[in-house]
Each structure stands twice: as C-alpha cells, then as structure tokens.
Amino acid sequence: MTEATSTHEREMLELRKDDFDDLLNCAAERGAERVLARLGLENGHAARDILELRELLDAWRDARRTAWRTSVKVMTTAILAMLLVGAAIKLKIMGAPQ
C-alpha cells in the first residue's frame, strides 16, 4: 500500500458524521430525481400524477370486483330460472300444448 493511498483512506475515515449525512442526503435526492425523470414524473406534478394513478387503479379494482359479482349473480339467477322451468315442466304446470 502506498503512502498516498494510506493518506486517502485516513481522510475518508475522518469524514465528519454531519458531512457524511449531507453526502448521503445529496446522493439520495439525486437518485430520486433520476428515477422520477426516467418515469416521466420530473415536472413537479409527480405527487398529483401518482395520486391520480392510485385513484385510477382503485377504480379499476372496484370495476373488476363489481363485474365479478354481477357475473356471479347472473349465473346464479340463470341456474335458478332453469331449475324453476324444469320443475314447472316436471309438475306439468308448463307443458307443451296438446
């Protein structure tokens, strides 16, 4: 290990905690800005856009849930109707004209 490397390592180890925290905060902010830019959310409206996306996702989930419930109700009603028609035919309430 050279003397320059050893001196450099000592300088890194002597970094004050406040300076280290500032460095971490700066790196985190830059990273967040890059991610938002890659997602197309860098124009200052990111919070509103994300809120709108969440609302849209919630609406989609509600619509999907409602569609599922409706399809179950339709199938149940159809099965019950077929059973009633079958029972009516069996009891000759509804029969073919003679």
C-alpha positions, 0 to 999 in steps of 0.5 A: 500500500502506498503512502498516498493511498494510506493518506486517502483512506485516513481522510475518508475515515475522518469524514465528519458524521454531519458531512457524511449525512449531507453526502448521503442526503445529496446522493439520495435526492439525486437518485430520486430525481433520476428515477422520477425523470426516467418515469416521466414524473420530473415536472413537479406534478409527480405527487398529483400524477401518482395520486391520480394513478392510485385513484385510477387503479382503485377504480379499476379494482372496484370495476373488476370486483363489481363485474365479478359479482354481477357475473356471479349473480347472473349465473346464479339467477340463470341456474335458478330460472332453469331449475324453476322451468324444469320443475314447472315442466316436471309438475306439468304446470308448463307443458307443451300444448296438446 
